[in-house]
Amino acid sequence: MEIVIRALVLFAFLWFVTRAVGRSTLGELSTFELLLYVTMGDLIQQGVTQQDYSVTAAVLAVGTFALLTVALSWVQWRFPRSRPVLTGRPLLVVKGGQVLEDAMKTQRLAEADLLVAAREQGIRRTSDIEYAVLEADGRLSFFTYDDDATEGAPEKPPVG
């Protein structure tokens, strides 16, 4: 019965922490966030199964992780210049239909992976790509020559 009570307490705490830290779906998690959640799961497991004999230790460890996550988010919001250091920068990997080998090499991005991502976006040839950007979260964004300039977010929001 003690394990059930421990599990209930830690479940409630994790629910609170995930609500407080912020919203993101699994597909949007960065590598660091995924590792953070796995580590938090291990810490909770120790508190539930009594390997540590302390629910308090699990709550303190996970609470510390949560506070550090919120603090890093606040630093990025408050000091935008810290964002490239904390989350990375997007990198141009294709320009004018030409694969930028140096950029690909520094990021250890195989051309085959680039082509797979392009095909998933319906792009048949690299010559159709005006720009391809490796985003800070690891996704690839493609801009083709036939993109309509009216698509996407407007440069300035409409006034009114």
PyMOL CGO cylinders between C-alpha atoms (Angstrom):
from pymol import cmd
from pymol.cgo import CYLINDER

trace = [
    CYLINDER, 0.00, 0.00, 0.00, 2.91, 2.31, 0.68, 0.3, 1, 1, 1, 1, 1, 1,
    CYLINDER, 2.91, 2.31, 0.68, 4.01, 2.08, -2.98, 0.3, 1, 1, 1, 1, 1, 1,
    CYLINDER, 4.01, 2.08, -2.98, 0.51, 3.16, -4.08, 0.3, 1, 1, 1, 1, 1, 1,
    CYLINDER, 0.51, 3.16, -4.08, 0.64, 6.22, -1.84, 0.3, 1, 1, 1, 1, 1, 1,
    CYLINDER, 0.64, 6.22, -1.84, 4.16, 7.08, -3.03, 0.3, 1, 1, 1, 1, 1, 1,
    CYLINDER, 4.16, 7.08, -3.03, 3.03, 6.70, -6.65, 0.3, 1, 1, 1, 1, 1, 1,
    CYLINDER, 3.03, 6.70, -6.65, -0.01, 8.93, -6.07, 0.3, 1, 1, 1, 1, 1, 1,
    CYLINDER, -0.01, 8.93, -6.07, 2.06, 11.65, -4.42, 0.3, 1, 1, 1, 1, 1, 1,
    CYLINDER, 2.06, 11.65, -4.42, 4.70, 11.62, -7.16, 0.3, 1, 1, 1, 1, 1, 1,
    CYLINDER, 4.70, 11.62, -7.16, 2.08, 11.42, -9.92, 0.3, 1, 1, 1, 1, 1, 1,
    CYLINDER, 2.08, 11.42, -9.92, 0.38, 14.53, -8.55, 0.3, 1, 1, 1, 1, 1, 1,
    CYLINDER, 0.38, 14.53, -8.55, 3.73, 16.29, -8.27, 0.3, 1, 1, 1, 1, 1, 1,
    CYLINDER, 3.73, 16.29, -8.27, 4.74, 15.40, -11.85, 0.3, 1, 1, 1, 1, 1, 1,
    CYLINDER, 4.74, 15.40, -11.85, 1.36, 16.53, -13.13, 0.3, 1, 1, 1, 1, 1, 1,
    CYLINDER, 1.36, 16.53, -13.13, 1.90, 19.88, -11.39, 0.3, 1, 1, 1, 1, 1, 1,
    CYLINDER, 1.90, 19.88, -11.39, 5.48, 20.18, -12.70, 0.3, 1, 1, 1, 1, 1, 1,
    CYLINDER, 5.48, 20.18, -12.70, 4.55, 19.46, -16.32, 0.3, 1, 1, 1, 1, 1, 1,
    CYLINDER, 4.55, 19.46, -16.32, 1.74, 22.01, -16.13, 0.3, 1, 1, 1, 1, 1, 1,
    CYLINDER, 1.74, 22.01, -16.13, 4.06, 24.63, -14.63, 0.3, 1, 1, 1, 1, 1, 1,
    CYLINDER, 4.06, 24.63, -14.63, 7.04, 24.06, -16.93, 0.3, 1, 1, 1, 1, 1, 1,
    CYLINDER, 7.04, 24.06, -16.93, 5.12, 24.56, -20.16, 0.3, 1, 1, 1, 1, 1, 1,
    CYLINDER, 5.12, 24.56, -20.16, 3.47, 22.93, -23.10, 0.3, 1, 1, 1, 1, 1, 1,
    CYLINDER, 3.47, 22.93, -23.10, 5.13, 20.95, -25.83, 0.3, 1, 1, 1, 1, 1, 1,
    CYLINDER, 5.13, 20.95, -25.83, 4.29, 17.77, -27.60, 0.3, 1, 1, 1, 1, 1, 1,
    CYLINDER, 4.29, 17.77, -27.60, 6.63, 14.80, -27.87, 0.3, 1, 1, 1, 1, 1, 1,
    CYLINDER, 6.63, 14.80, -27.87, 7.33, 15.65, -31.51, 0.3, 1, 1, 1, 1, 1, 1,
    CYLINDER, 7.33, 15.65, -31.51, 8.52, 19.10, -30.48, 0.3, 1, 1, 1, 1, 1, 1,
    CYLINDER, 8.52, 19.10, -30.48, 10.85, 18.04, -27.67, 0.3, 1, 1, 1, 1, 1, 1,
    CYLINDER, 10.85, 18.04, -27.67, 14.49, 18.92, -28.05, 0.3, 1, 1, 1, 1, 1, 1,
    CYLINDER, 14.49, 18.92, -28.05, 17.07, 16.25, -27.35, 0.3, 1, 1, 1, 1, 1, 1,
    CYLINDER, 17.07, 16.25, -27.35, 17.85, 17.91, -24.03, 0.3, 1, 1, 1, 1, 1, 1,
    CYLINDER, 17.85, 17.91, -24.03, 14.19, 17.99, -23.00, 0.3, 1, 1, 1, 1, 1, 1,
    CYLINDER, 14.19, 17.99, -23.00, 13.77, 14.32, -23.87, 0.3, 1, 1, 1, 1, 1, 1,
    CYLINDER, 13.77, 14.32, -23.87, 16.83, 13.40, -21.79, 0.3, 1, 1, 1, 1, 1, 1,
    CYLINDER, 16.83, 13.40, -21.79, 15.54, 15.59, -18.98, 0.3, 1, 1, 1, 1, 1, 1,
    CYLINDER, 15.54, 15.59, -18.98, 12.19, 13.76, -18.92, 0.3, 1, 1, 1, 1, 1, 1,
    CYLINDER, 12.19, 13.76, -18.92, 13.87, 10.35, -19.01, 0.3, 1, 1, 1, 1, 1, 1,
    CYLINDER, 13.87, 10.35, -19.01, 16.12, 11.36, -16.11, 0.3, 1, 1, 1, 1, 1, 1,
    CYLINDER, 16.12, 11.36, -16.11, 13.16, 12.70, -14.16, 0.3, 1, 1, 1, 1, 1, 1,
    CYLINDER, 13.16, 12.70, -14.16, 11.38, 9.39, -14.76, 0.3, 1, 1, 1, 1, 1, 1,
    CYLINDER, 11.38, 9.39, -14.76, 14.33, 7.51, -13.30, 0.3, 1, 1, 1, 1, 1, 1,
    CYLINDER, 14.33, 7.51, -13.30, 14.38, 9.79, -10.25, 0.3, 1, 1, 1, 1, 1, 1,
    CYLINDER, 14.38, 9.79, -10.25, 10.66, 9.25, -9.71, 0.3, 1, 1, 1, 1, 1, 1,
    CYLINDER, 10.66, 9.25, -9.71, 11.02, 5.49, -10.12, 0.3, 1, 1, 1, 1, 1, 1,
    CYLINDER, 11.02, 5.49, -10.12, 13.54, 5.41, -7.30, 0.3, 1, 1, 1, 1, 1, 1,
    CYLINDER, 13.54, 5.41, -7.30, 11.16, 7.29, -5.02, 0.3, 1, 1, 1, 1, 1, 1,
    CYLINDER, 11.16, 7.29, -5.02, 8.20, 5.06, -5.88, 0.3, 1, 1, 1, 1, 1, 1,
    CYLINDER, 8.20, 5.06, -5.88, 9.93, 1.70, -5.57, 0.3, 1, 1, 1, 1, 1, 1,
    CYLINDER, 9.93, 1.70, -5.57, 11.69, 2.69, -2.34, 0.3, 1, 1, 1, 1, 1, 1,
    CYLINDER, 11.69, 2.69, -2.34, 15.20, 2.26, -3.72, 0.3, 1, 1, 1, 1, 1, 1,
    CYLINDER, 15.20, 2.26, -3.72, 15.98, 5.65, -2.24, 0.3, 1, 1, 1, 1, 1, 1,
    CYLINDER, 15.98, 5.65, -2.24, 13.42, 5.32, 0.59, 0.3, 1, 1, 1, 1, 1, 1,
    CYLINDER, 13.42, 5.32, 0.59, 12.57, 8.96, 0.13, 0.3, 1, 1, 1, 1, 1, 1,
    CYLINDER, 12.57, 8.96, 0.13, 9.72, 10.58, -1.73, 0.3, 1, 1, 1, 1, 1, 1,
    CYLINDER, 9.72, 10.58, -1.73, 11.16, 13.91, -0.57, 0.3, 1, 1, 1, 1, 1, 1,
    CYLINDER, 11.16, 13.91, -0.57, 14.43, 13.27, -2.42, 0.3, 1, 1, 1, 1, 1, 1,
    CYLINDER, 14.43, 13.27, -2.42, 12.54, 12.49, -5.65, 0.3, 1, 1, 1, 1, 1, 1,
    CYLINDER, 12.54, 12.49, -5.65, 10.40, 15.63, -5.29, 0.3, 1, 1, 1, 1, 1, 1,
    CYLINDER, 10.40, 15.63, -5.29, 13.46, 17.78, -4.59, 0.3, 1, 1, 1, 1, 1, 1,
    CYLINDER, 13.46, 17.78, -4.59, 15.41, 16.38, -7.56, 0.3, 1, 1, 1, 1, 1, 1,
    CYLINDER, 15.41, 16.38, -7.56, 12.54, 16.73, -10.02, 0.3, 1, 1, 1, 1, 1, 1,
    CYLINDER, 12.54, 16.73, -10.02, 11.61, 20.13, -8.58, 0.3, 1, 1, 1, 1, 1, 1,
    CYLINDER, 11.61, 20.13, -8.58, 15.19, 21.31, -9.11, 0.3, 1, 1, 1, 1, 1, 1,
    CYLINDER, 15.19, 21.31, -9.11, 15.10, 20.11, -12.73, 0.3, 1, 1, 1, 1, 1, 1,
    CYLINDER, 15.10, 20.11, -12.73, 11.77, 21.87, -13.27, 0.3, 1, 1, 1, 1, 1, 1,
    CYLINDER, 11.77, 21.87, -13.27, 13.01, 25.14, -11.75, 0.3, 1, 1, 1, 1, 1, 1,
    CYLINDER, 13.01, 25.14, -11.75, 16.16, 25.05, -13.89, 0.3, 1, 1, 1, 1, 1, 1,
    CYLINDER, 16.16, 25.05, -13.89, 14.05, 24.43, -17.01, 0.3, 1, 1, 1, 1, 1, 1,
    CYLINDER, 14.05, 24.43, -17.01, 11.80, 27.40, -16.18, 0.3, 1, 1, 1, 1, 1, 1,
    CYLINDER, 11.80, 27.40, -16.18, 14.86, 29.53, -15.38, 0.3, 1, 1, 1, 1, 1, 1,
    CYLINDER, 14.86, 29.53, -15.38, 16.45, 28.75, -18.76, 0.3, 1, 1, 1, 1, 1, 1,
    CYLINDER, 16.45, 28.75, -18.76, 13.19, 29.60, -20.53, 0.3, 1, 1, 1, 1, 1, 1,
    CYLINDER, 13.19, 29.60, -20.53, 13.01, 32.89, -18.64, 0.3, 1, 1, 1, 1, 1, 1,
    CYLINDER, 13.01, 32.89, -18.64, 16.64, 33.73, -19.49, 0.3, 1, 1, 1, 1, 1, 1,
    CYLINDER, 16.64, 33.73, -19.49, 15.92, 33.13, -23.19, 0.3, 1, 1, 1, 1, 1, 1,
    CYLINDER, 15.92, 33.13, -23.19, 12.83, 35.30, -23.02, 0.3, 1, 1, 1, 1, 1, 1,
    CYLINDER, 12.83, 35.30, -23.02, 14.42, 38.09, -20.98, 0.3, 1, 1, 1, 1, 1, 1,
    CYLINDER, 14.42, 38.09, -20.98, 17.80, 38.09, -22.75, 0.3, 1, 1, 1, 1, 1, 1,
    CYLINDER, 17.80, 38.09, -22.75, 17.23, 37.19, -26.43, 0.3, 1, 1, 1, 1, 1, 1,
    CYLINDER, 17.23, 37.19, -26.43, 20.97, 37.27, -27.15, 0.3, 1, 1, 1, 1, 1, 1,
    CYLINDER, 20.97, 37.27, -27.15, 21.38, 34.20, -24.92, 0.3, 1, 1, 1, 1, 1, 1,
    CYLINDER, 21.38, 34.20, -24.92, 19.07, 32.11, -27.15, 0.3, 1, 1, 1, 1, 1, 1,
    CYLINDER, 19.07, 32.11, -27.15, 21.75, 31.04, -29.68, 0.3, 1, 1, 1, 1, 1, 1,
    CYLINDER, 21.75, 31.04, -29.68, 23.98, 29.86, -26.83, 0.3, 1, 1, 1, 1, 1, 1,
    CYLINDER, 23.98, 29.86, -26.83, 21.20, 28.00, -25.01, 0.3, 1, 1, 1, 1, 1, 1,
    CYLINDER, 21.20, 28.00, -25.01, 19.27, 26.52, -27.94, 0.3, 1, 1, 1, 1, 1, 1,
    CYLINDER, 19.27, 26.52, -27.94, 21.57, 26.84, -30.97, 0.3, 1, 1, 1, 1, 1, 1,
    CYLINDER, 21.57, 26.84, -30.97, 21.23, 28.62, -34.29, 0.3, 1, 1, 1, 1, 1, 1,
    CYLINDER, 21.23, 28.62, -34.29, 19.64, 27.63, -37.57, 0.3, 1, 1, 1, 1, 1, 1,
    CYLINDER, 19.64, 27.63, -37.57, 22.15, 26.78, -40.29, 0.3, 1, 1, 1, 1, 1, 1,
    CYLINDER, 22.15, 26.78, -40.29, 21.81, 27.12, -44.06, 0.3, 1, 1, 1, 1, 1, 1,
    CYLINDER, 21.81, 27.12, -44.06, 22.58, 23.76, -45.72, 0.3, 1, 1, 1, 1, 1, 1,
    CYLINDER, 22.58, 23.76, -45.72, 21.32, 24.35, -49.27, 0.3, 1, 1, 1, 1, 1, 1,
    CYLINDER, 21.32, 24.35, -49.27, 21.51, 27.63, -51.17, 0.3, 1, 1, 1, 1, 1, 1,
    CYLINDER, 21.51, 27.63, -51.17, 20.36, 28.07, -54.75, 0.3, 1, 1, 1, 1, 1, 1,
    CYLINDER, 20.36, 28.07, -54.75, 19.94, 24.33, -55.27, 0.3, 1, 1, 1, 1, 1, 1,
    CYLINDER, 19.94, 24.33, -55.27, 23.55, 23.65, -54.21, 0.3, 1, 1, 1, 1, 1, 1,
    CYLINDER, 23.55, 23.65, -54.21, 24.28, 21.57, -51.10, 0.3, 1, 1, 1, 1, 1, 1,
    CYLINDER, 24.28, 21.57, -51.10, 26.67, 23.43, -48.80, 0.3, 1, 1, 1, 1, 1, 1,
    CYLINDER, 26.67, 23.43, -48.80, 29.13, 20.63, -48.03, 0.3, 1, 1, 1, 1, 1, 1,
    CYLINDER, 29.13, 20.63, -48.03, 31.00, 22.47, -45.25, 0.3, 1, 1, 1, 1, 1, 1,
    CYLINDER, 31.00, 22.47, -45.25, 27.79, 23.17, -43.33, 0.3, 1, 1, 1, 1, 1, 1,
    CYLINDER, 27.79, 23.17, -43.33, 26.64, 19.58, -43.81, 0.3, 1, 1, 1, 1, 1, 1,
    CYLINDER, 26.64, 19.58, -43.81, 29.99, 18.25, -42.62, 0.3, 1, 1, 1, 1, 1, 1,
    CYLINDER, 29.99, 18.25, -42.62, 30.11, 20.39, -39.46, 0.3, 1, 1, 1, 1, 1, 1,
    CYLINDER, 30.11, 20.39, -39.46, 26.64, 19.16, -38.46, 0.3, 1, 1, 1, 1, 1, 1,
    CYLINDER, 26.64, 19.16, -38.46, 27.33, 15.55, -39.56, 0.3, 1, 1, 1, 1, 1, 1,
    CYLINDER, 27.33, 15.55, -39.56, 24.24, 15.69, -41.77, 0.3, 1, 1, 1, 1, 1, 1,
    CYLINDER, 24.24, 15.69, -41.77, 24.33, 13.14, -44.57, 0.3, 1, 1, 1, 1, 1, 1,
    CYLINDER, 24.33, 13.14, -44.57, 23.11, 14.21, -47.97, 0.3, 1, 1, 1, 1, 1, 1,
    CYLINDER, 23.11, 14.21, -47.97, 20.89, 11.10, -48.00, 0.3, 1, 1, 1, 1, 1, 1,
    CYLINDER, 20.89, 11.10, -48.00, 19.10, 12.40, -44.87, 0.3, 1, 1, 1, 1, 1, 1,
    CYLINDER, 19.10, 12.40, -44.87, 18.65, 15.79, -46.52, 0.3, 1, 1, 1, 1, 1, 1,
    CYLINDER, 18.65, 15.79, -46.52, 17.14, 14.13, -49.60, 0.3, 1, 1, 1, 1, 1, 1,
    CYLINDER, 17.14, 14.13, -49.60, 14.79, 12.00, -47.49, 0.3, 1, 1, 1, 1, 1, 1,
    CYLINDER, 14.79, 12.00, -47.49, 13.53, 15.11, -45.69, 0.3, 1, 1, 1, 1, 1, 1,
    CYLINDER, 13.53, 15.11, -45.69, 13.09, 16.90, -49.03, 0.3, 1, 1, 1, 1, 1, 1,
    CYLINDER, 13.09, 16.90, -49.03, 11.09, 13.99, -50.48, 0.3, 1, 1, 1, 1, 1, 1,
    CYLINDER, 11.09, 13.99, -50.48, 8.87, 13.99, -47.39, 0.3, 1, 1, 1, 1, 1, 1,
    CYLINDER, 8.87, 13.99, -47.39, 8.06, 17.61, -48.26, 0.3, 1, 1, 1, 1, 1, 1,
    CYLINDER, 8.06, 17.61, -48.26, 7.27, 16.68, -51.87, 0.3, 1, 1, 1, 1, 1, 1,
    CYLINDER, 7.27, 16.68, -51.87, 10.51, 18.08, -53.30, 0.3, 1, 1, 1, 1, 1, 1,
    CYLINDER, 10.51, 18.08, -53.30, 11.86, 15.91, -56.11, 0.3, 1, 1, 1, 1, 1, 1,
    CYLINDER, 11.86, 15.91, -56.11, 15.24, 17.49, -56.90, 0.3, 1, 1, 1, 1, 1, 1,
    CYLINDER, 15.24, 17.49, -56.90, 17.76, 19.55, -54.96, 0.3, 1, 1, 1, 1, 1, 1,
    CYLINDER, 17.76, 19.55, -54.96, 17.71, 22.01, -57.87, 0.3, 1, 1, 1, 1, 1, 1,
    CYLINDER, 17.71, 22.01, -57.87, 14.12, 22.86, -56.82, 0.3, 1, 1, 1, 1, 1, 1,
    CYLINDER, 14.12, 22.86, -56.82, 15.34, 24.03, -53.40, 0.3, 1, 1, 1, 1, 1, 1,
    CYLINDER, 15.34, 24.03, -53.40, 16.12, 27.73, -53.09, 0.3, 1, 1, 1, 1, 1, 1,
    CYLINDER, 16.12, 27.73, -53.09, 17.13, 27.39, -49.42, 0.3, 1, 1, 1, 1, 1, 1,
    CYLINDER, 17.13, 27.39, -49.42, 17.20, 24.57, -46.88, 0.3, 1, 1, 1, 1, 1, 1,
    CYLINDER, 17.20, 24.57, -46.88, 17.76, 25.40, -43.23, 0.3, 1, 1, 1, 1, 1, 1,
    CYLINDER, 17.76, 25.40, -43.23, 18.76, 22.99, -40.48, 0.3, 1, 1, 1, 1, 1, 1,
    CYLINDER, 18.76, 22.99, -40.48, 16.80, 24.41, -37.56, 0.3, 1, 1, 1, 1, 1, 1,
    CYLINDER, 16.80, 24.41, -37.56, 18.16, 24.54, -34.01, 0.3, 1, 1, 1, 1, 1, 1,
    CYLINDER, 18.16, 24.54, -34.01, 15.83, 21.69, -33.00, 0.3, 1, 1, 1, 1, 1, 1,
    CYLINDER, 15.83, 21.69, -33.00, 17.15, 19.43, -35.78, 0.3, 1, 1, 1, 1, 1, 1,
    CYLINDER, 17.15, 19.43, -35.78, 14.27, 19.80, -38.25, 0.3, 1, 1, 1, 1, 1, 1,
    CYLINDER, 14.27, 19.80, -38.25, 14.89, 20.79, -41.85, 0.3, 1, 1, 1, 1, 1, 1,
    CYLINDER, 14.89, 20.79, -41.85, 12.95, 23.68, -43.42, 0.3, 1, 1, 1, 1, 1, 1,
    CYLINDER, 12.95, 23.68, -43.42, 12.78, 23.93, -47.20, 0.3, 1, 1, 1, 1, 1, 1,
    CYLINDER, 12.78, 23.93, -47.20, 12.04, 26.94, -49.39, 0.3, 1, 1, 1, 1, 1, 1,
    CYLINDER, 12.04, 26.94, -49.39, 11.53, 26.17, -53.06, 0.3, 1, 1, 1, 1, 1, 1,
    CYLINDER, 11.53, 26.17, -53.06, 11.67, 28.47, -56.05, 0.3, 1, 1, 1, 1, 1, 1,
    CYLINDER, 11.67, 28.47, -56.05, 7.98, 27.97, -56.76, 0.3, 1, 1, 1, 1, 1, 1,
    CYLINDER, 7.98, 27.97, -56.76, 6.88, 28.99, -53.25, 0.3, 1, 1, 1, 1, 1, 1,
    CYLINDER, 6.88, 28.99, -53.25, 4.23, 31.66, -53.44, 0.3, 1, 1, 1, 1, 1, 1,
    CYLINDER, 4.23, 31.66, -53.44, 5.39, 34.79, -51.60, 0.3, 1, 1, 1, 1, 1, 1,
    CYLINDER, 5.39, 34.79, -51.60, 1.85, 35.26, -50.27, 0.3, 1, 1, 1, 1, 1, 1,
    CYLINDER, 1.85, 35.26, -50.27, 1.96, 31.98, -48.35, 0.3, 1, 1, 1, 1, 1, 1,
    CYLINDER, 1.96, 31.98, -48.35, 3.04, 31.79, -44.72, 0.3, 1, 1, 1, 1, 1, 1,
    CYLINDER, 3.04, 31.79, -44.72, 3.00, 34.44, -42.03, 0.3, 1, 1, 1, 1, 1, 1,
    CYLINDER, 3.00, 34.44, -42.03, 2.74, 38.03, -43.19, 0.3, 1, 1, 1, 1, 1, 1,
    CYLINDER, 2.74, 38.03, -43.19, 5.75, 40.31, -42.76, 0.3, 1, 1, 1, 1, 1, 1,
    CYLINDER, 5.75, 40.31, -42.76, 3.73, 42.66, -40.58, 0.3, 1, 1, 1, 1, 1, 1,
    CYLINDER, 3.73, 42.66, -40.58, 0.44, 41.85, -38.85, 0.3, 1, 1, 1, 1, 1, 1,
    CYLINDER, 0.44, 41.85, -38.85, -2.57, 43.63, -40.30, 0.3, 1, 1, 1, 1, 1, 1,
    CYLINDER, -2.57, 43.63, -40.30, -3.62, 46.77, -38.46, 0.3, 1, 1, 1, 1, 1, 1,
    CYLINDER, -3.62, 46.77, -38.46, -7.18, 46.95, -37.40, 0.3, 1, 1, 1, 1, 1, 1,
]
cmd.load_cgo(trace, "trace")
